[in-house]
Amino acid sequence: MSAAGTGTQAQLSDSELKLLQTLVYQECGMYFDSRRAHFLQDRLHRRLKECRMDSFYAYYRLLISKEGKVELAKLLEHLTVNETSFFRNKAQLDLFHRHILNDLLARKQEQRDYSLRMWSAGCSTGQEPYTMAMLVADALSYHVLRNPSGYDSTFPKPMVPPPWKVEILASDISYSALRAAQEGLYSEQHMSSVDYSYRLRHFDKVGERYSVKKTLREMVHFDFHNLKTEYLPQRNDVIFCRNVMMYFDEAEQRRLIEKFFRCLNGGGYLLVGHAESLLGLTEKFNMIYRETGTAYQQIEVAL
Ligand SMILES: C[S@@+](CC[C@H](N)C(=O)[O-])C[C@H]1O[C@@H](n2cnc3c(N)ncnc32)[C@H](O)[C@@H]1O
């Protein structure tokens, strides 16, 4: 291949394609099979054009060099699909809100452990972790109403009433998605699935857009994490990893589920996307479902 700089897009040869597929797979777990090869080629051509390079091999050498780390991150960013929305998969979120949070809060209350740790793995532009934060805030205020803690109630009421502490970690491999998530500014179109009571409580209108209020923003912490690596955030009560695994092949999915198992506290929960399932991939989780919403609960191992 050598015509990328001239405006015509030469096809990658099979061996070039294989090299690129392997590199991307090793770096981030995304697997581009023959059905998605045209997407890989298209994004490669865009990067070549932006870098003003016309030789695949020169570009590949750059990618695998020490100096090419930044370019490799940019290429991976061009390959990710960042589609997301607030309150995505309503049935599953109802299960999270009504069953999972109830169970966790009751268990924690009994153990006098007032901390909740959750992780949105592959958070894209932030709609998922902010949705989690809104639902946790709701569940907590209801829980505290039924189980008064004896702490003085201050005004304005904090989003997370003491003695409770909530940490929601939101991570992604895409720096541009993380920047947008951190900025927390959403258009009317993005907000179409957010009802008015949530808009009023958790967003400020800034011109034509909606800005996440500080109180909600403070519940979420954004960070870069590549799910392909071994060292992932530990001691979570809940992990959301929705619509991410579907881009991985079966071997990588198995490895990731095993890592998630180790990243969860005993009896913790894993929520995957509507088109994803743990079926046939692990026996370390039980599937739970209500109506049409599904989630997985880690089977505790006796120590
Ligand atoms: C389709 S979005 C899903 C967003 C959100 N979880 C949802 O369901 O609405 C997939 C996200 O996974 C991220 N991703 C893909 N591979 C990843 C990896 N190896 N490590 C971390 N994030 C990854 C992408 O950057 C993208 O933002």
The ligand as a Gaussian input file, in Angstrom:
#p B3LYP/6-31G(d) Opt

LIG

0 1
 C      -20.005000       1.927000      22.773000
 S      -19.163000       2.774000      24.061000
 C      -20.118000       2.292000      25.461000
 C      -20.341000       3.417000      26.431000
 C      -21.222000       3.071000      27.649000
 N      -20.625000       2.019000      28.422000
 C      -22.607000       2.674000      27.218000
 O      -22.946000       1.487000      27.216000
 O      -23.385000       3.567000      26.854000
 C      -17.685000       1.759000      24.223000
 C      -16.563000       2.479000      24.971000
 O      -15.561000       1.525000      25.333000
 C      -14.294000       2.124000      25.217000
 N      -13.252000       1.082000      25.067000
 C      -13.014000       0.254000      24.028000
 N      -11.948000      -0.532000      24.265000
 C      -11.513000      -0.202000      25.505000
 C      -10.429000      -0.662000      26.313000
 N       -9.590000      -1.620000      25.901000
 N      -10.269000      -0.098000      27.524000
 C      -11.102000       0.878000      27.968000
 N      -12.131000       1.356000      27.249000
 C      -12.333000       0.821000      26.027000
 C      -14.431000       3.011000      23.993000
 O      -13.473000       4.044000      23.957000
 C      -15.863000       3.536000      24.136000
 O      -15.909000       4.795000      24.767000

